[in-house]
């Protein structure tokens, strides 16, 4: 059985503890999604760092104000989830000169980046001026980014979510932004999709909403990858992307 992307891991989450080990679940890996994720996250990080939202607001007020240039060395970017896509995004952000930290279930040794394990979440959050969420949705990650997590981040930090909406407690995020603890957010995924027309995110001045388009499934690349994995299975060869039912990814 293959995981074709958006929403499938959320549906399988309750089944993880009882998923039969004799029936492997195999996910699509990358298949053109990494490049799209890099584009989206790089834009989001640069938008925060260069304060383009503030300049757009100044334009609407016909206000000619040049903001003080920020020091990139003090603008740490935290990648929450260092799988195939997260690692690709981390490399791209580091290539722009930002200090990058990555958090995963177990700390990974990545040259030029600080690495944290999931039990080091508070220390990881403290260094994240921009937090990029790229985690799978599991019983452990559901609601992970709540009021306590936002309080642990530097005041005026930003949140970018391109993973799964239910990882963020939406009400807590709005409260943190309204209090000024979090400067703003760029969100591509939501607990319930499509996002309801009366949801507070739509018209919040510090939140940018996109309709789950950070990385869309590319059909041809996905079919090619599925076919290649089937051929390996038929030949009795190992395949990559087998989901661990214990962790649901």
Backbone as CSV, one residue per row, in Angstrom:
resi,resn,N_x,N_y,N_z,CA_x,CA_y,CA_z,C_x,C_y,C_z
1,UNK,0.849,-1.190,0.000,0.000,0.000,0.000,0.881,1.235,0.000
2,UNK,0.595,2.202,-0.866,1.407,3.406,-0.983,0.681,4.613,-0.414
3,UNK,1.439,5.460,0.274,0.929,6.725,0.786,1.087,7.757,-0.320
4,UNK,-0.030,8.257,-0.845,0.028,9.193,-1.959,0.108,10.639,-1.517
5,UNK,0.282,10.914,-0.237,0.546,12.284,0.171,-0.503,12.861,1.081
6,UNK,-0.959,14.075,0.764,-1.751,14.903,1.668,-2.928,14.154,2.269
7,UNK,-2.955,14.152,3.597,-4.105,13.619,4.307,-4.018,12.143,4.652
8,UNK,-3.215,11.384,3.936,-3.185,9.940,4.168,-2.602,9.619,5.531
9,UNK,-1.514,10.315,5.905,-0.920,10.010,7.210,-1.875,10.384,8.329
10,UNK,-2.675,11.425,8.153,-3.647,11.800,9.178,-4.704,10.717,9.342
11,UNK,-5.140,10.128,8.223,-6.146,9.073,8.297,-5.603,7.816,8.949
12,UNK,-4.299,7.566,8.740,-3.709,6.349,9.276,-3.269,6.498,10.720
13,UNK,-3.206,7.723,11.206,-2.699,7.961,12.559,-3.376,7.091,13.607
14,UNK,-4.692,6.990,13.661,-5.313,6.158,14.704,-5.033,4.675,14.531
15,UNK,-4.624,4.260,13.315,-4.399,2.846,13.056,-2.992,2.397,13.391
16,UNK,-2.090,3.363,13.634,-0.678,3.034,13.785,-0.402,1.938,14.804
17,UNK,-0.984,1.979,16.016,-0.650,0.951,17.000,-1.067,-0.452,16.594
18,UNK,-2.105,-0.582,15.736,-2.601,-1.913,15.409,-2.364,-2.300,13.952
19,UNK,-1.597,-1.475,13.220,-1.377,-1.767,11.808,-0.654,-3.098,11.661
20,UNK,-1.166,-4.044,10.874,-0.538,-5.369,10.782,0.843,-5.290,10.153
21,UNK,1.832,-5.851,10.845,3.217,-5.757,10.383,3.432,-6.491,9.068
22,UNK,2.562,-7.461,8.736,2.732,-8.214,7.500,2.320,-7.405,6.268
23,UNK,1.657,-6.265,6.469,1.211,-5.437,5.356,1.971,-4.122,5.405
24,UNK,3.081,-4.020,4.681,3.879,-2.796,4.757,3.178,-1.623,4.089
25,UNK,3.329,-0.472,4.691,2.842,0.770,4.108,4.061,1.524,3.603
26,UNK,4.054,1.867,2.340,5.230,2.473,1.701,4.857,3.858,1.200
27,UNK,5.651,4.833,1.563,5.330,6.206,1.189,6.086,6.637,-0.071
28,UNK,5.526,7.627,-0.741,6.216,8.283,-1.836,7.269,9.204,-1.235
29,UNK,8.486,9.167,-1.771,9.576,9.989,-1.261,9.929,11.066,-2.281
30,UNK,9.801,12.292,-1.862,10.141,13.445,-2.686,9.273,13.501,-3.938
31,UNK,9.647,12.833,-5.021,8.883,12.833,-6.274,8.551,14.254,-6.722
32,UNK,9.556,15.119,-6.662,9.387,16.497,-7.094,8.870,17.438,-6.029
33,UNK,8.608,16.931,-4.818,8.046,17.779,-3.773,9.110,18.613,-3.069
34,UNK,10.353,18.127,-3.005,11.403,18.852,-2.287,11.649,20.220,-2.911
35,UNK,11.720,20.274,-4.221,11.965,21.552,-4.889,10.850,22.553,-4.591
36,UNK,9.621,22.067,-4.599,8.491,22.941,-4.299,8.530,23.434,-2.853
37,UNK,8.844,22.537,-1.925,8.944,22.921,-0.527,10.038,23.964,-0.317
38,UNK,11.174,23.759,-0.986,12.275,24.718,-0.877,11.820,26.091,-1.341
39,UNK,11.138,26.144,-2.479,10.655,27.426,-3.000,9.748,28.119,-1.991
40,UNK,8.811,27.373,-1.441,7.830,27.948,-0.519,8.498,28.445,0.755
41,UNK,9.330,27.598,1.355,9.918,27.952,2.644,10.951,29.066,2.492
42,UNK,11.744,29.035,1.430,12.700,30.121,1.200,11.966,31.452,1.090
43,UNK,10.861,31.458,0.344,10.059,32.681,0.235,9.564,33.124,1.611
44,UNK,9.032,32.172,2.389,8.483,32.513,3.702,9.564,33.072,4.624
45,UNK,10.739,32.453,4.638,11.826,32.915,5.505,12.297,34.301,5.075
46,UNK,12.490,34.508,3.789,12.948,35.816,3.312,11.886,36.890,3.544
47,UNK,10.628,36.515,3.414,9.548,37.468,3.683,9.602,37.939,5.132
48,UNK,9.877,37.007,6.053,10.010,37.383,7.460,11.271,38.203,7.693
49,UNK,12.389,37.705,7.203,13.679,38.352,7.468,13.740,39.767,6.903
50,UNK,13.257,39.950,5.672,13.307,41.268,5.036,12.080,42.122,5.352
51,UNK,11.168,41.606,6.168,10.002,42.345,6.660,9.124,42.893,5.523
52,UNK,8.895,42.068,4.531,8.085,42.509,3.394,6.634,42.770,3.778
53,UNK,6.112,42.035,4.761,4.741,42.297,5.204,4.616,43.709,5.763
54,UNK,5.650,44.151,6.482,5.638,45.498,7.038,5.728,46.546,5.926
55,UNK,6.513,46.257,4.900,6.607,47.200,3.779,5.290,47.260,2.998
56,UNK,4.601,46.133,2.902,3.301,46.142,2.230,2.293,46.982,3.017
57,UNK,2.375,46.859,4.341,1.492,47.659,5.182,1.829,49.145,5.045
58,UNK,3.117,49.464,4.988,3.542,50.858,4.813,3.066,51.415,3.478
59,UNK,3.100,50.570,2.449,2.620,51.027,1.141,1.151,51.426,1.208
60,UNK,0.337,50.594,1.871,-1.089,50.900,1.968,-1.338,52.215,2.702
61,UNK,-0.385,52.576,3.600,-0.507,53.830,4.339,0.260,54.964,3.668
62,UNK,0.810,54.708,2.472,1.621,55.694,1.752,2.734,56.234,2.648
63,UNK,3.378,55.316,3.381,4.420,55.689,4.333,5.783,55.230,3.837
64,UNK,6.685,56.199,3.612,8.040,55.898,3.124,8.958,55.743,4.344
65,UNK,9.132,54.483,4.781,9.952,54.196,5.959,10.911,53.060,5.626
66,UNK,12.205,53.315,5.801,13.205,52.278,5.593,13.531,51.634,6.936
67,UNK,13.276,50.344,7.046,13.465,49.636,8.298,14.928,49.261,8.484
68,UNK,15.361,49.154,9.726,16.740,48.799,10.039,17.046,47.389,9.569
69,UNK,18.162,47.232,8.880,18.552,45.925,8.359,18.855,44.966,9.504
70,UNK,18.283,43.786,9.448,18.526,42.771,10.461,19.846,42.045,10.192
71,UNK,20.413,41.483,11.257,21.641,40.700,11.154,21.265,39.239,10.909
72,UNK,21.609,38.744,9.749,21.250,37.374,9.401,21.840,36.364,10.376
73,UNK,22.986,36.684,10.926,23.644,35.748,11.848,22.839,35.555,13.132
74,UNK,21.942,36.470,13.414,21.118,36.375,14.623,19.681,35.967,14.299
75,UNK,19.457,35.529,13.076,18.108,35.184,12.629,18.049,33.682,12.369
76,UNK,18.028,32.912,13.458,18.068,31.464,13.343,16.770,30.884,12.805
77,UNK,16.910,29.889,11.955,15.767,29.193,11.370,15.750,27.766,11.896
78,UNK,14.642,27.374,12.496,14.508,26.020,13.029,13.632,25.171,12.133
79,UNK,14.144,24.036,11.684,13.389,23.103,10.849,12.889,21.981,11.749
80,UNK,11.600,21.967,11.983,10.988,20.984,12.878,10.578,19.768,12.054
81,UNK,11.476,18.775,11.991,11.261,17.589,11.175,12.313,17.507,10.096
82,UNK,13.267,16.596,10.267,14.408,16.505,9.347,14.369,15.227,8.526
83,UNK,13.218,14.972,7.893,13.132,13.864,6.953,13.711,14.280,5.610
84,UNK,13.289,13.615,4.546,13.814,13.923,3.213,13.518,15.371,2.837
85,UNK,12.271,15.797,3.018,11.900,17.157,2.643,12.510,18.173,3.598
86,UNK,12.444,17.900,4.898,13.001,18.829,5.871,14.490,19.042,5.693
87,UNK,15.217,17.970,5.403,16.662,18.084,5.200,16.975,18.901,3.951
88,UNK,16.189,18.722,2.907,16.398,19.494,1.683,16.159,20.978,1.929
89,UNK,15.104,21.288,2.663,14.805,22.683,2.991,15.905,23.265,3.877
90,UNK,16.364,22.505,4.859,17.424,22.980,5.754,18.683,23.331,4.974
91,UNK,19.062,22.488,4.026,20.245,22.759,3.201,20.085,24.054,2.413
92,UNK,18.897,24.263,1.851,18.655,25.467,1.050,18.722,26.723,1.906
93,UNK,18.128,26.680,3.090,18.134,27.841,3.978,19.548,28.130,4.466
94,UNK,20.292,27.083,4.823,21.677,27.272,5.255,22.516,27.881,4.132
95,UNK,22.214,27.499,2.885,22.937,28.034,1.745,22.747,29.526,1.557
96,UNK,21.699,30.081,2.153,21.459,31.523,2.081,22.169,32.276,3.205
97,UNK,22.842,31.536,4.068,23.610,32.174,5.128,22.919,32.272,6.464
98,UNK,21.748,31.667,6.602,21.053,31.683,7.890,21.584,30.564,8.785
99,UNK,21.720,30.808,10.087,22.018,29.697,10.998,20.791,28.795,11.082
100,UNK,20.997,27.504,10.895,19.884,26.552,10.822,20.041,25.503,11.910
101,UNK,18.929,25.182,12.547,18.877,24.084,13.505,17.793,23.119,13.055
102,UNK,18.020,21.845,13.285,17.041,20.841,12.909,16.654,19.983,14.094
103,UNK,15.366,19.635,14.169,14.898,18.762,15.246,14.227,17.537,14.643
104,UNK,14.565,16.379,15.163,13.966,15.126,14.720,13.797,14.212,15.934
105,UNK,13.223,13.054,15.703,12.975,12.138,16.837,14.282,11.832,17.568
106,UNK,15.328,11.592,16.797,16.673,11.457,17.348,17.562,12.478,16.650
107,UNK,18.441,13.131,17.395,19.309,14.156,16.822,20.145,13.573,15.685
108,UNK,20.220,14.314,14.567,21.005,13.889,13.422,22.240,14.766,13.299
109,UNK,23.354,14.170,12.962,24.578,14.927,12.785,24.620,15.468,11.360
110,UNK,24.393,16.770,11.222,24.406,17.423,9.917,25.433,18.536,9.962
111,UNK,26.400,18.473,9.066,27.485,19.442,9.068,26.945,20.865,8.904
112,UNK,27.415,21.751,9.768,27.048,23.151,9.670,25.718,23.492,10.301
113,UNK,25.038,22.524,10.928,23.736,22.784,11.546,23.711,22.224,12.969
114,UNK,22.962,22.899,13.829,22.723,22.362,15.154,21.604,21.340,15.076
115,UNK,21.760,20.250,15.787,20.772,19.175,15.742,20.206,18.919,17.133
116,UNK,18.891,18.716,17.180,18.207,18.481,18.442,17.333,17.240,18.318
117,UNK,17.139,16.551,19.445,16.181,15.451,19.527,14.868,16.011,20.052
118,UNK,13.792,15.252,19.880,12.457,15.739,20.230,12.355,16.111,21.703
119,UNK,13.113,15.440,22.581,13.038,15.787,24.006,13.801,17.067,24.329
120,UNK,14.439,17.659,23.312,15.128,18.940,23.476,14.343,20.075,22.830
121,UNK,13.044,19.879,22.664,12.207,20.860,21.972,12.324,22.273,22.547
122,UNK,12.269,22.493,23.868,12.361,23.862,24.378,13.641,24.574,23.947
123,UNK,14.784,23.883,24.023,16.061,24.497,23.616,16.067,24.796,22.126
124,UNK,15.473,23.915,21.345,15.369,24.131,19.899,14.526,25.365,19.600
125,UNK,13.402,25.496,20.265,12.497,26.622,20.025,13.145,27.946,20.402
126,UNK,13.959,27.948,21.444,14.601,29.174,21.901,15.491,29.806,20.833
127,UNK,16.010,28.996,19.921,16.929,29.504,18.903,16.241,29.769,17.568
128,UNK,14.922,29.612,17.497,14.210,29.678,16.216,13.485,31.014,16.053
129,UNK,14.104,31.944,15.308,13.407,33.184,14.964,12.323,32.912,13.921
130,UNK,12.578,31.904,13.084,11.539,31.385,12.197,11.453,29.889,12.448
131,UNK,10.270,29.425,12.778,10.048,27.990,13.009,9.315,27.428,11.803
132,UNK,9.938,26.468,11.124,9.339,25.832,9.954,8.914,24.429,10.337
133,UNK,7.612,24.177,10.361,7.094,22.868,10.765,6.983,21.952,9.557
134,UNK,7.720,20.821,9.609,7.705,19.836,8.534,7.552,18.428,9.092
135,UNK,6.883,18.325,10.224,6.698,17.036,10.887,5.515,16.263,10.306
136,UNK,5.545,14.935,10.394,4.336,14.151,10.103,3.354,14.290,11.256
137,UNK,2.100,14.023,10.993,1.091,14.045,12.053,1.016,12.666,12.694
138,UNK,1.342,12.599,13.978,1.297,11.363,14.751,0.654,11.676,16.095
139,UNK,0.336,10.674,16.891,-0.183,10.968,18.230,0.759,11.851,19.049
140,UNK,2.062,11.754,18.783,3.038,12.551,19.524,3.072,13.993,19.063
141,UNK,2.890,14.221,17.763,3.027,15.585,17.240,1.713,16.361,17.209
142,UNK,0.587,15.687,17.365,-0.699,16.400,17.359,-0.732,17.414,18.506
143,UNK,-0.983,18.681,18.178,-1.038,19.728,19.187,0.305,20.087,19.799
144,UNK,1.395,19.682,19.144,2.731,19.927,19.703,3.025,21.420,19.841
145,UNK,2.586,22.200,18.857,2.853,23.638,18.887,1.660,24.342,19.531
146,UNK,1.786,24.519,20.836,0.706,25.120,21.624,1.227,26.361,22.329
147,UNK,0.482,26.859,23.293,0.871,28.087,23.978,2.234,27.963,24.648
148,UNK,2.554,26.792,25.209,3.855,26.597,25.848,4.980,26.658,24.819
149,UNK,4.770,26.056,23.656,5.786,26.082,22.609,6.011,27.501,22.104
150,UNK,4.936,28.246,21.878,5.080,29.615,21.385,5.760,30.503,22.428
151,UNK,5.500,30.252,23.706,6.138,31.029,24.775,7.635,30.763,24.841
152,UNK,8.068,29.582,24.394,9.484,29.233,24.432,10.277,29.874,23.304
153,UNK,9.595,30.365,22.278,10.274,30.967,21.133,10.666,32.401,21.441
154,UNK,11.658,32.944,20.721,12.013,34.354,20.929,10.817,35.255,20.647
155,UNK,10.671,36.291,21.428,9.555,37.208,21.197,9.685,37.825,19.803
156,UNK,8.591,37.826,19.067,8.618,38.366,17.712,9.043,37.353,16.666
157,UNK,9.054,36.062,17.012,9.412,35.019,16.053,8.245,34.769,15.094
158,UNK,8.522,33.999,14.057,7.526,33.677,13.045,7.315,32.163,12.988
159,UNK,6.131,31.774,12.526,5.796,30.356,12.386,5.403,30.082,10.940
160,UNK,5.990,29.039,10.373,5.645,28.593,9.016,5.245,27.130,9.121
161,UNK,4.053,26.781,8.639,3.605,25.388,8.707,3.284,24.871,7.316
162,UNK,4.085,23.894,6.869,3.844,23.239,5.580,3.672,21.737,5.783
163,UNK,3.350,21.336,7.012,3.270,19.910,7.360,1.819,19.467,7.464
164,UNK,1.257,19.518,8.675,-0.122,19.155,8.923,-0.716,20.157,9.904
165,UNK,-1.942,20.576,9.637,-2.543,21.628,10.418,-2.727,21.299,11.883
166,UNK,-3.044,20.039,12.192,-3.358,19.665,13.577,-2.135,19.662,14.482
167,UNK,-0.941,19.869,13.933,0.247,19.986,14.780,0.207,21.289,15.568
168,UNK,-0.474,22.292,15.025,-0.612,23.582,15.686,-1.973,23.680,16.373
169,UNK,-1.970,24.178,17.599,-3.223,24.519,18.275,-3.599,25.911,17.773
170,UNK,-4.577,25.975,16.893,-4.847,27.204,16.164,-5.198,28.375,17.074
171,UNK,-6.025,28.130,18.078,-6.413,29.208,18.985,-5.200,29.754,19.721
172,UNK,-4.284,28.871,20.114,-3.073,29.311,20.824,-2.198,30.165,19.918
173,UNK,-2.129,29.822,18.642,-1.327,30.621,17.709,-1.903,32.022,17.565
174,UNK,-3.213,32.121,17.394,-3.848,33.430,17.271,-3.608,34.259,18.530
175,UNK,-3.751,33.638,19.698,-3.535,34.357,20.950,-2.088,34.859,21.046
176,UNK,-1.126,34.007,20.648,0.289,34.397,20.725,0.592,35.564,19.789
177,UNK,-0.023,35.564,18.604,0.184,36.670,17.662,-0.481,37.940,18.174
178,UNK,-1.695,37.820,18.680,-2.411,39.000,19.181,-1.698,39.632,20.369
179,UNK,-0.998,38.813,21.164,-0.252,39.341,22.310,1.117,39.888,21.911
180,UNK,1.530,39.664,20.664,2.832,40.129,20.214,3.963,39.167,20.512
181,UNK,3.646,38.017,21.125,4.694,37.037,21.409,5.229,36.445,20.110
182,UNK,4.335,36.190,19.160,4.690,35.722,17.827,4.363,36.850,16.849
183,UNK,5.305,37.152,15.942,5.113,38.287,15.033,4.107,37.980,13.932
184,UNK,4.072,36.729,13.493,3.161,36.375,12.419,3.360,34.940,11.992
185,UNK,2.560,34.518,11.021,2.617,33.131,10.566,2.265,33.054,9.090
186,UNK,2.871,32.077,8.432,2.505,31.731,7.058,2.096,30.263,7.086
187,UNK,0.833,30.010,6.781,0.254,28.682,6.979,-0.285,28.126,5.670
188,UNK,0.117,26.900,5.362,-0.356,26.231,4.148,-1.280,25.071,4.465
189,UNK,-1.332,24.666,5.729,-2.125,23.500,6.142,-2.915,23.848,7.395
190,UNK,-4.063,23.153,7.566,-4.990,23.521,8.625,-5.644,22.264,9.185
191,UNK,-6.152,22.380,10.398,-6.750,21.213,11.035,-7.941,20.707,10.236
192,UNK,-8.726,21.618,9.684,-9.851,21.237,8.828,-9.702,21.957,7.487
193,UNK,-9.704,21.184,6.420,-9.547,21.745,5.078,-10.713,21.310,4.194
194,UNK,-11.177,22.191,3.296,-10.747,23.581,3.130,-11.016,24.400,4.390
195,UNK,-10.249,25.462,4.553,-10.419,26.348,5.693,-11.789,27.026,5.609
196,UNK,-12.542,26.967,6.692,-13.891,27.533,6.712,-13.858,29.019,6.390
197,UNK,-14.879,29.481,5.668,-14.922,30.876,5.223,-14.935,31.851,6.391
198,UNK,-15.415,31.425,7.559,-15.484,32.320,8.709,-14.318,32.131,9.678
199,UNK,-13.293,31.385,9.250,-12.160,31.146,10.141,-11.374,32.440,10.342
200,UNK,-10.880,32.633,11.552,-10.160,33.863,11.906,-8.865,34.039,11.117
201,UNK,-8.286,32.937,10.636,-7.034,33.049,9.884,-7.185,33.896,8.621
202,UNK,-8.339,33.797,7.964,-8.507,34.448,6.657,-8.211,35.939,6.707
203,UNK,-8.680,36.605,7.742,-8.613,38.065,7.772,-7.672,38.605,8.843
204,UNK,-6.862,37.713,9.424,-5.923,38.191,10.439,-4.773,38.930,9.745
205,UNK,-4.449,40.150,10.158,-3.433,40.945,9.451,-2.021,40.398,9.554
206,UNK,-1.761,39.480,10.479,-0.412,38.950,10.652,-0.290,37.495,10.208
207,UNK,-1.310,36.985,9.548,-1.284,35.592,9.090,-1.498,35.552,7.583
208,UNK,-0.621,34.817,6.901,-0.755,34.580,5.465,-1.238,33.148,5.260
209,UNK,-2.308,33.004,4.483,-2.923,31.695,4.236,-2.716,31.300,2.776
210,UNK,-2.277,30.056,2.562,-2.268,29.470,1.217,-3.002,28.131,1.274
211,UNK,-3.649,27.710,0.194,-4.556,26.554,0.227,-3.877,25.200,-0.025
212,UNK,-2.941,24.817,0.862,-2.268,23.511,0.790,-1.594,23.306,-0.564
213,UNK,-0.750,24.263,-0.935,-0.077,24.203,-2.242,1.451,24.267,-2.119
214,UNK,1.983,24.169,-0.896,3.431,24.272,-0.721,4.162,23.246,-1.575
215,UNK,3.612,22.049,-1.663,4.185,21.003,-2.523,3.051,20.077,-2.946
216,UNK,2.662,20.174,-4.184,1.589,19.319,-4.691,2.186,18.037,-5.265
217,UNK,1.407,16.974,-5.247,1.870,15.695,-5.780,1.972,15.776,-7.302
218,UNK,3.155,15.475,-7.822,3.372,15.456,-9.263,3.091,14.044,-9.759
219,UNK,2.053,13.891,-10.550,1.542,12.569,-10.907,2.591,11.717,-11.621
220,UNK,3.220,12.262,-12.657,4.171,11.459,-13.433,5.330,10.980,-12.570
221,UNK,5.902,11.887,-11.759,7.033,11.507,-10.912,6.606,10.475,-9.869
222,UNK,5.390,10.623,-9.344,4.904,9.678,-8.333,4.672,8.292,-8.936
223,UNK,4.045,8.255,-10.120,3.788,6.974,-10.785,5.099,6.271,-11.108
224,UNK,6.088,7.028,-11.584,7.391,6.425,-11.891,8.001,5.809,-10.634
225,UNK,7.873,6.513,-9.508,8.464,5.997,-8.275,7.710,4.768,-7.780
226,UNK,6.389,4.787,-7.863,5.600,3.629,-7.449,5.957,2.413,-8.302
227,UNK,6.050,2.618,-9.612,6.376,1.505,-10.519,7.754,0.929,-10.205
228,UNK,8.721,1.799,-9.928,10.066,1.330,-9.614,10.074,0.520,-8.324
229,UNK,9.289,0.947,-7.337,9.248,0.214,-6.071,8.533,-1.132,-6.243
230,UNK,7.489,-1.153,-7.058,6.804,-2.428,-7.319,7.746,-3.412,-7.988
231,UNK,8.520,-2.923,-8.941,9.478,-3.812,-9.627,10.484,-4.383,-8.627
232,UNK,10.954,-3.564,-7.697,11.903,-4.064,-6.695,11.243,-5.088,-5.773
233,UNK,9.994,-4.820,-5.375,9.292,-5.782,-4.521,9.092,-7.111,-5.237
234,UNK,8.724,-7.044,-6.514,8.520,-8.273,-7.293,9.810,-9.057,-7.458
235,UNK,10.923,-8.321,-7.456,12.222,-8.990,-7.594,12.793,-9.430,-6.250
236,UNK,12.046,-9.200,-5.183,12.506,-9.587,-3.858,13.563,-8.665,-3.289
237,UNK,13.630,-7.444,-3.803,14.636,-6.483,-3.357,14.026,-5.516,-2.348
238,UNK,14.842,-4.965,-1.474,14.314,-4.008,-0.487,13.928,-2.686,-1.154
239,UNK,12.997,-1.991,-0.542,12.593,-0.676,-1.020,12.727,0.326,0.125
240,UNK,12.891,1.570,-0.227,12.936,2.632,0.771,11.535,3.198,0.966
241,UNK,11.363,3.957,2.040,10.079,4.609,2.278,9.080,3.748,3.028
242,UNK,9.522,2.621,3.606,8.595,1.779,4.377,8.282,2.465,5.695
243,UNK,7.015,2.627,5.985,6.594,3.339,7.193,6.663,2.427,8.400
244,UNK,7.239,2.953,9.469,7.298,2.253,10.748,5.941,2.421,11.431
245,UNK,5.159,1.354,11.601,3.816,1.498,12.200,3.855,2.023,13.618
246,UNK,4.969,1.836,14.315,5.073,2.311,15.695,5.057,3.837,15.754
247,UNK,5.700,4.479,14.756,5.808,5.927,14.753,4.915,6.584,13.701
248,UNK,4.258,5.776,12.859,3.306,6.260,11.849,3.965,7.096,10.763
249,UNK,5.261,6.893,10.534,5.935,7.543,9.392,7.202,6.784,9.060
